[in-house]
Structures are given as C-alpha cells and as structure tokens.
C-alpha cells in the first residue's frame, strides 16, 4: 500500500487509490471507486462505487461523493458540501437506474456546505461559494453564489476574483500571477504568455 489509511477507515477490496493519497478517520471507500495520486479524503468522507476522483483532489470532512460523480484533477470540495445523484428521490421508489452524471472539471472549488444537484457540469477553475445550490451547468472560471446559484463574476486559476462583469467583453490580469484573462460574452479564457 503506497497511500496512508487511518486505522478507522474502511477501504473495500477492489478500490484503487493512488500513491501518496491520505484516507483519514472514519472514511469509507467502496470497491469500485477510482482515486488518483496525492488525494486527501478528510474525516467521515464516503466515496461510492461509480466515482472517479482525479490526482490532487482535496475532499474535506463530512463529504459524500455518490455514484456517477467524476472529479477531475485538483478539485477542492469544502467541508460538508453535498453531491446528489437522483433528481427526484422517493423512499418508496427505486431509482438507482436513474442516476445522473455530475462532472467537475480541473481545478474547480466547491465551497463549504454548497449543494451540487446531479446532472450538472462544473467548468474548470470555477468557484462555487459556501452554501450555494448549483442546479445548472457552470462555465469555466465562473464565480457562483446563492440559492439557486447565480454567477456574479469570474475567478483566476490562482483563486482571486477578476475585475470583469459576469458577461460582456474585457480583459483582466491576476494580481498574483500576472496571468491574462479575456472575456468574450459569457466565455472567459486564460491567454498563454507569448515570448
């Protein structure tokens, strides 16, 4: 085993966990889970069978990553945030064949206590504020807050708010990294430096 597993954690036979990952107190990882390298699973995290977690993800305490959720590289899941996988659950009706796929792209941040309703895609480096409820797709780099979540701006890859409106045209530079971002309508792109 080339990852750390706390004695109280349960990792079912068949689960794949990458080198350098850390599985902390009272975690349960189901047999079908696929977890990358250098991932941190905080206290009381649950990871379902049909889950993929990319390299470098940070899953904070009390998060359940249910079936049909995919997290790409370096996603941050804040404490007690929530994923769902059935859109209209009822205790008396079996809906395991109705799970909806949820995709969270590289570098996205999902703030503490936010809820991600199943079937949405979160764009790369998007930032979902604490307590927000996301029920529709989120563009790359978008800053989302509220219930239901609405876009109020844009975030850099460094995690700093950019001085740009939610839609329109313009440019901004991240004060910490000097990276340049260009807004065209509702699409923000990071521009590669030219020599």
DRENZA-162602 format. One record per residue (C-alpha): residue number from 1; z, x, y. Coordinates in Angstrom, 2 decimals. Example, Ala and Ser with C-alpha at 12.3 -4.5 7.8 and 13.67 -1.06 7.14 Angstrom:
<recs>
<rec><resi>1</resi><w>7.80</w><u>12.30</u><v>-4.50</v></rec>
<rec><resi>2</resi><w>7.14</w><u>13.67</u><v>-1.06</v></rec>
</recs>
This chain:
<recs>
<rec><resi>1</resi><w>0.00</w><u>0.00</u><v>0.00</v></rec>
<rec><resi>2</resi><w>-1.14</w><u>1.60</u><v>3.27</v></rec>
<rec><resi>3</resi><w>0.42</w><u>-1.00</u><v>5.58</v></rec>
<rec><resi>4</resi><w>4.05</w><u>-1.88</u><v>6.36</v></rec>
<rec><resi>5</resi><w>5.57</w><u>-5.00</u><v>4.78</v></rec>
<rec><resi>6</resi><w>9.11</w><u>-6.09</u><v>5.63</v></rec>
<rec><resi>7</resi><w>11.16</w><u>-6.96</u><v>2.51</v></rec>
<rec><resi>8</resi><w>11.46</w><u>-10.61</u><v>3.61</v></rec>
<rec><resi>9</resi><w>7.67</w><u>-11.05</u><v>3.96</v></rec>
<rec><resi>10</resi><w>5.54</w><u>-12.68</u><v>1.26</v></rec>
<rec><resi>11</resi><w>2.02</w><u>-11.39</u><v>0.70</v></rec>
<rec><resi>12</resi><w>0.32</w><u>-13.33</u><v>-2.08</v></rec>
<rec><resi>13</resi><w>-1.65</w><u>-11.38</u><v>-4.68</v></rec>
<rec><resi>14</resi><w>-5.28</w><u>-11.10</u><v>-3.62</v></rec>
<rec><resi>15</resi><w>-4.69</w><u>-10.94</u><v>0.14</v></rec>
<rec><resi>16</resi><w>-6.41</w><u>-7.98</u><v>1.77</v></rec>
<rec><resi>17</resi><w>-4.57</w><u>-6.18</u><v>4.56</v></rec>
<rec><resi>18</resi><w>-5.99</w><u>-3.12</u><v>6.31</v></rec>
<rec><resi>19</resi><w>-4.39</w><u>0.27</u><v>6.77</v></rec>
<rec><resi>20</resi><w>-1.81</w><u>0.65</u><v>9.50</v></rec>
<rec><resi>21</resi><w>-1.05</w><u>-3.07</u><v>9.75</v></rec>
<rec><resi>22</resi><w>2.51</w><u>-4.35</u><v>10.08</v></rec>
<rec><resi>23</resi><w>3.80</w><u>-7.50</u><v>8.37</v></rec>
<rec><resi>24</resi><w>7.19</w><u>-8.36</u><v>9.85</v></rec>
<rec><resi>25</resi><w>10.15</w><u>-10.61</u><v>8.93</v></rec>
<rec><resi>26</resi><w>9.53</w><u>-13.91</u><v>7.09</v></rec>
<rec><resi>27</resi><w>5.73</w><u>-13.70</u><v>7.27</v></rec>
<rec><resi>28</resi><w>3.65</w><u>-15.46</u><v>4.60</v></rec>
<rec><resi>29</resi><w>0.09</w><u>-14.27</u><v>3.96</v></rec>
<rec><resi>30</resi><w>-1.88</w><u>-16.41</u><v>1.49</v></rec>
<rec><resi>31</resi><w>-4.02</w><u>-14.93</u><v>-1.28</v></rec>
<rec><resi>32</resi><w>-7.43</w><u>-15.50</u><v>0.33</v></rec>
<rec><resi>33</resi><w>-6.59</w><u>-14.01</u><v>3.74</v></rec>
<rec><resi>34</resi><w>-8.61</w><u>-11.07</u><v>5.05</v></rec>
<rec><resi>35</resi><w>-6.72</w><u>-8.97</u><v>7.61</v></rec>
<rec><resi>36</resi><w>-8.10</w><u>-5.86</u><v>9.29</v></rec>
<rec><resi>37</resi><w>-6.63</w><u>-2.50</u><v>10.21</v></rec>
<rec><resi>38</resi><w>-3.78</w><u>-1.97</u><v>12.69</v></rec>
<rec><resi>39</resi><w>-2.90</w><u>-5.67</u><v>12.88</v></rec>
<rec><resi>40</resi><w>0.62</w><u>-6.80</u><v>13.79</v></rec>
<rec><resi>41</resi><w>1.94</w><u>-10.05</u><v>12.27</v></rec>
<rec><resi>42</resi><w>5.19</w><u>-10.92</u><v>14.07</v></rec>
<rec><resi>43</resi><w>8.23</w><u>-12.69</u><v>12.69</v></rec>
<rec><resi>44</resi><w>7.60</w><u>-16.06</u><v>10.97</v></rec>
<rec><resi>45</resi><w>3.78</w><u>-15.86</u><v>11.06</v></rec>
<rec><resi>46</resi><w>1.79</w><u>-17.84</u><v>8.48</v></rec>
<rec><resi>47</resi><w>-1.78</w><u>-16.83</u><v>7.53</v></rec>
<rec><resi>48</resi><w>-3.82</w><u>-19.28</u><v>5.45</v></rec>
<rec><resi>49</resi><w>-6.30</w><u>-18.62</u><v>2.64</v></rec>
<rec><resi>50</resi><w>-9.54</w><u>-19.08</u><v>4.58</v></rec>
<rec><resi>51</resi><w>-8.60</w><u>-16.86</u><v>7.51</v></rec>
<rec><resi>52</resi><w>-10.19</w><u>-13.68</u><v>8.82</v></rec>
<rec><resi>53</resi><w>-8.25</w><u>-11.50</u><v>11.25</v></rec>
<rec><resi>54</resi><w>-10.07</w><u>-8.53</u><v>12.76</v></rec>
<rec><resi>55</resi><w>-8.85</w><u>-4.99</u><v>13.44</v></rec>
<rec><resi>56</resi><w>-6.22</w><u>-4.50</u><v>16.12</v></rec>
<rec><resi>57</resi><w>-5.16</w><u>-8.15</u><v>16.49</v></rec>
<rec><resi>58</resi><w>-1.62</w><u>-8.93</u><v>17.66</v></rec>
<rec><resi>59</resi><w>-0.14</w><u>-12.17</u><v>16.29</v></rec>
<rec><resi>60</resi><w>3.23</w><u>-12.75</u><v>17.94</v></rec>
<rec><resi>61</resi><w>6.24</w><u>-14.61</u><v>16.49</v></rec>
<rec><resi>62</resi><w>6.01</w><u>-18.16</u><v>15.14</v></rec>
<rec><resi>63</resi><w>2.20</w><u>-18.48</u><v>14.96</v></rec>
<rec><resi>64</resi><w>0.45</w><u>-20.23</u><v>12.07</v></rec>
<rec><resi>65</resi><w>-3.17</w><u>-19.19</u><v>11.56</v></rec>
<rec><resi>66</resi><w>-4.53</w><u>-22.02</u><v>9.42</v></rec>
<rec><resi>67</resi><w>-7.63</w><u>-22.17</u><v>7.22</v></rec>
<rec><resi>68</resi><w>-11.05</w><u>-21.87</u><v>8.91</v></rec>
<rec><resi>69</resi><w>-9.78</w><u>-19.74</u><v>11.81</v></rec>
<rec><resi>70</resi><w>-11.55</w><u>-16.44</u><v>12.48</v></rec>
<rec><resi>71</resi><w>-10.18</w><u>-13.88</u><v>14.93</v></rec>
<rec><resi>72</resi><w>-12.46</w><u>-11.01</u><v>15.82</v></rec>
<rec><resi>73</resi><w>-11.25</w><u>-7.55</u><v>16.84</v></rec>
<rec><resi>74</resi><w>-8.28</w><u>-7.16</u><v>19.23</v></rec>
<rec><resi>75</resi><w>-7.36</w><u>-10.82</u><v>19.74</v></rec>
<rec><resi>76</resi><w>-3.87</w><u>-11.44</u><v>21.17</v></rec>
<rec><resi>77</resi><w>-2.03</w><u>-14.58</u><v>20.01</v></rec>
<rec><resi>78</resi><w>1.07</w><u>-15.20</u><v>22.13</v></rec>
<rec><resi>79</resi><w>4.40</w><u>-16.42</u><v>20.78</v></rec>
<rec><resi>80</resi><w>4.40</w><u>-19.92</u><v>19.27</v></rec>
<rec><resi>81</resi><w>0.75</w><u>-20.66</u><v>20.12</v></rec>
<rec><resi>82</resi><w>-0.90</w><u>-23.23</u><v>17.85</v></rec>
<rec><resi>83</resi><w>-4.15</w><u>-23.47</u><v>15.90</v></rec>
<rec><resi>84</resi><w>-5.23</w><u>-26.72</u><v>14.25</v></rec>
<rec><resi>85</resi><w>-7.86</w><u>-27.24</u><v>11.56</v></rec>
<rec><resi>86</resi><w>-8.15</w><u>-31.03</u><v>11.20</v></rec>
<rec><resi>87</resi><w>-9.26</w><u>-33.01</u><v>14.24</v></rec>
<rec><resi>88</resi><w>-7.74</w><u>-36.37</u><v>13.32</v></rec>
<rec><resi>89</resi><w>-4.91</w><u>-35.76</u><v>10.80</v></rec>
<rec><resi>90</resi><w>-3.11</w><u>-38.56</u><v>8.96</v></rec>
<rec><resi>91</resi><w>-0.41</w><u>-38.02</u><v>6.34</v></rec>
<rec><resi>92</resi><w>-1.85</w><u>-40.76</u><v>4.12</v></rec>
<rec><resi>93</resi><w>-5.46</w><u>-39.50</u><v>4.21</v></rec>
<rec><resi>94</resi><w>-6.62</w><u>-36.29</u><v>2.53</v></rec>
<rec><resi>95</resi><w>-8.89</w><u>-34.36</u><v>4.93</v></rec>
<rec><resi>96</resi><w>-8.99</w><u>-30.83</u><v>3.50</v></rec>
<rec><resi>97</resi><w>-12.77</w><u>-31.14</u><v>3.21</v></rec>
<rec><resi>98</resi><w>-12.98</w><u>-31.87</u><v>6.95</v></rec>
<rec><resi>99</resi><w>-11.56</w><u>-28.60</u><v>8.28</v></rec>
<rec><resi>100</resi><w>-13.37</w><u>-27.47</u><v>11.43</v></rec>
<rec><resi>101</resi><w>-14.14</w><u>-23.82</u><v>12.07</v></rec>
<rec><resi>102</resi><w>-12.47</w><u>-22.10</u><v>15.01</v></rec>
<rec><resi>103</resi><w>-13.84</w><u>-18.78</u><v>16.28</v></rec>
<rec><resi>104</resi><w>-12.00</w><u>-16.47</u><v>18.67</v></rec>
<rec><resi>105</resi><w>-14.17</w><u>-13.59</u><v>19.82</v></rec>
<rec><resi>106</resi><w>-13.26</w><u>-9.97</u><v>20.50</v></rec>
<rec><resi>107</resi><w>-10.51</w><u>-9.18</u><v>22.99</v></rec>
<rec><resi>108</resi><w>-9.52</w><u>-12.78</u><v>23.83</v></rec>
<rec><resi>109</resi><w>-5.94</w><u>-13.59</u><v>24.84</v></rec>
<rec><resi>110</resi><w>-4.28</w><u>-16.85</u><v>23.75</v></rec>
<rec><resi>111</resi><w>-1.11</w><u>-17.27</u><v>25.80</v></rec>
<rec><resi>112</resi><w>2.33</w><u>-18.33</u><v>24.60</v></rec>
<rec><resi>113</resi><w>2.60</w><u>-21.96</u><v>23.48</v></rec>
<rec><resi>114</resi><w>-1.09</w><u>-22.74</u><v>24.05</v></rec>
<rec><resi>115</resi><w>-2.90</w><u>-25.01</u><v>21.59</v></rec>
<rec><resi>116</resi><w>-6.41</w><u>-24.38</u><v>20.28</v></rec>
<rec><resi>117</resi><w>-7.88</w><u>-27.63</u><v>18.94</v></rec>
<rec><resi>118</resi><w>-10.05</w><u>-26.98</u><v>15.89</v></rec>
<rec><resi>119</resi><w>-13.81</w><u>-26.64</u><v>16.13</v></rec>
<rec><resi>120</resi><w>-13.96</w><u>-24.61</u><v>19.35</v></rec>
<rec><resi>121</resi><w>-15.25</w><u>-21.14</u><v>20.11</v></rec>
<rec><resi>122</resi><w>-13.35</w><u>-18.86</u><v>22.48</v></rec>
<rec><resi>123</resi><w>-15.61</w><u>-16.28</u><v>24.14</v></rec>
<rec><resi>124</resi><w>-14.93</w><u>-12.55</u><v>24.18</v></rec>
<rec><resi>125</resi><w>-12.19</w><u>-11.40</u><v>26.56</v></rec>
<rec><resi>126</resi><w>-11.43</w><u>-14.99</u><v>27.59</v></rec>
<rec><resi>127</resi><w>-7.86</w><u>-15.61</u><v>28.74</v></rec>
<rec><resi>128</resi><w>-6.07</w><u>-18.85</u><v>27.84</v></rec>
<rec><resi>129</resi><w>-2.92</w><u>-19.31</u><v>29.91</v></rec>
<rec><resi>130</resi><w>0.51</w><u>-20.16</u><v>28.50</v></rec>
<rec><resi>131</resi><w>0.83</w><u>-23.81</u><v>27.48</v></rec>
<rec><resi>132</resi><w>-2.86</w><u>-24.68</u><v>27.90</v></rec>
<rec><resi>133</resi><w>-4.59</w><u>-27.06</u><v>25.48</v></rec>
<rec><resi>134</resi><w>-8.14</w><u>-25.96</u><v>24.67</v></rec>
<rec><resi>135</resi><w>-10.33</w><u>-28.77</u><v>23.32</v></rec>
<rec><resi>136</resi><w>-13.81</w><u>-27.40</u><v>24.12</v></rec>
<rec><resi>137</resi><w>-15.64</w><u>-24.09</u><v>23.97</v></rec>
<rec><resi>138</resi><w>-14.52</w><u>-21.35</u><v>26.37</v></rec>
<rec><resi>139</resi><w>-17.01</w><u>-18.91</u><v>27.97</v></rec>
<rec><resi>140</resi><w>-16.58</w><u>-15.15</u><v>27.68</v></rec>
<rec><resi>141</resi><w>-14.15</w><u>-13.77</u><v>30.31</v></rec>
<rec><resi>142</resi><w>-13.08</w><u>-17.28</u><v>31.43</v></rec>
<rec><resi>143</resi><w>-9.53</w><u>-17.91</u><v>32.69</v></rec>
<rec><resi>144</resi><w>-8.36</w><u>-21.27</u><v>31.31</v></rec>
<rec><resi>145</resi><w>-5.17</w><u>-23.18</u><v>32.25</v></rec>
<rec><resi>146</resi><w>-3.73</w><u>-26.67</u><v>32.00</v></rec>
<rec><resi>147</resi><w>-3.79</w><u>-29.75</u><v>29.78</v></rec>
<rec><resi>148</resi><w>-6.57</w><u>-30.19</u><v>28.93</v></rec>
<rec><resi>149</resi><w>-7.57</w><u>-26.63</u><v>29.77</v></rec>
<rec><resi>150</resi><w>-9.93</w><u>-26.13</u><v>32.69</v></rec>
<rec><resi>151</resi><w>-11.49</w><u>-22.96</u><v>33.97</v></rec>
<rec><resi>152</resi><w>-10.05</w><u>-21.61</u><v>37.23</v></rec>
<rec><resi>153</resi><w>-11.65</w><u>-18.17</u><v>37.31</v></rec>
<rec><resi>154</resi><w>-12.57</w><u>-15.04</u><v>35.40</v></rec>
<rec><resi>155</resi><w>-10.71</w><u>-12.10</u><v>33.84</v></rec>
<rec><resi>156</resi><w>-11.76</w><u>-8.49</u><v>33.35</v></rec>
<rec><resi>157</resi><w>-11.60</w><u>-6.76</u><v>29.98</v></rec>
<rec><resi>158</resi><w>-8.53</w><u>-4.97</u><v>31.34</v></rec>
<rec><resi>159</resi><w>-6.79</w><u>-8.34</u><v>31.81</v></rec>
<rec><resi>160</resi><w>-6.94</w><u>-8.61</u><v>35.60</v></rec>
<rec><resi>161</resi><w>-8.19</w><u>-11.67</u><v>37.50</v></rec>
<rec><resi>162</resi><w>-11.55</w><u>-11.10</u><v>39.16</v></rec>
<rec><resi>163</resi><w>-12.24</w><u>-12.42</u><v>42.65</v></rec>
<rec><resi>164</resi><w>-15.01</w><u>-14.83</u><v>41.64</v></rec>
<rec><resi>165</resi><w>-15.31</w><u>-18.65</u><v>41.60</v></rec>
<rec><resi>166</resi><w>-15.48</w><u>-20.49</u><v>38.24</v></rec>
<rec><resi>167</resi><w>-19.24</w><u>-20.88</u><v>38.78</v></rec>
<rec><resi>168</resi><w>-21.84</w><u>-19.59</u><v>41.19</v></rec>
<rec><resi>169</resi><w>-23.17</w><u>-16.13</u><v>41.86</v></rec>
<rec><resi>170</resi><w>-21.50</w><u>-12.90</u><v>42.79</v></rec>
<rec><resi>171</resi><w>-20.12</w><u>-9.56</u><v>41.72</v></rec>
<rec><resi>172</resi><w>-16.63</w><u>-8.16</u><v>41.27</v></rec>
<rec><resi>173</resi><w>-15.12</w><u>-4.83</u><v>40.29</v></rec>
<rec><resi>174</resi><w>-11.98</w><u>-4.44</u><v>38.19</v></rec>
<rec><resi>175</resi><w>-9.48</w><u>-2.56</u><v>40.38</v></rec>
<rec><resi>176</resi><w>-8.00</w><u>-0.74</u><v>37.39</v></rec>
<rec><resi>177</resi><w>-11.11</w><u>0.43</u><v>35.57</v></rec>
<rec><resi>178</resi><w>-13.94</w><u>0.26</u><v>38.11</v></rec>
<rec><resi>179</resi><w>-15.97</w><u>-1.87</u><v>35.68</v></rec>
<rec><resi>180</resi><w>-18.50</w><u>-4.10</u><v>37.45</v></rec>
<rec><resi>181</resi><w>-18.98</w><u>-7.77</u><v>36.53</v></rec>
<rec><resi>182</resi><w>-21.87</w><u>-10.03</u><v>37.58</v></rec>
<rec><resi>183</resi><w>-21.61</w><u>-13.84</u><v>37.68</v></rec>
<rec><resi>184</resi><w>-24.77</w><u>-15.89</u><v>37.22</v></rec>
<rec><resi>185</resi><w>-23.99</w><u>-19.61</u><v>37.19</v></rec>
<rec><resi>186</resi><w>-21.32</w><u>-20.02</u><v>34.51</v></rec>
<rec><resi>187</resi><w>-22.05</w><u>-16.73</u><v>32.71</v></rec>
<rec><resi>188</resi><w>-20.15</w><u>-13.55</u><v>33.52</v></rec>
<rec><resi>189</resi><w>-21.40</w><u>-10.21</u><v>32.19</v></rec>
<rec><resi>190</resi><w>-19.96</w><u>-6.74</u><v>32.37</v></rec>
<rec><resi>191</resi><w>-22.54</w><u>-4.29</u><v>33.65</v></rec>
<rec><resi>192</resi><w>-22.88</w><u>-0.95</u><v>31.95</v></rec>
<rec><resi>193</resi><w>-22.45</w><u>2.07</u><v>34.18</v></rec>
<rec><resi>194</resi><w>-25.65</w><u>3.92</u><v>34.99</v></rec>
<rec><resi>195</resi><w>-25.81</w><u>7.69</u><v>35.23</v></rec>
</recs>
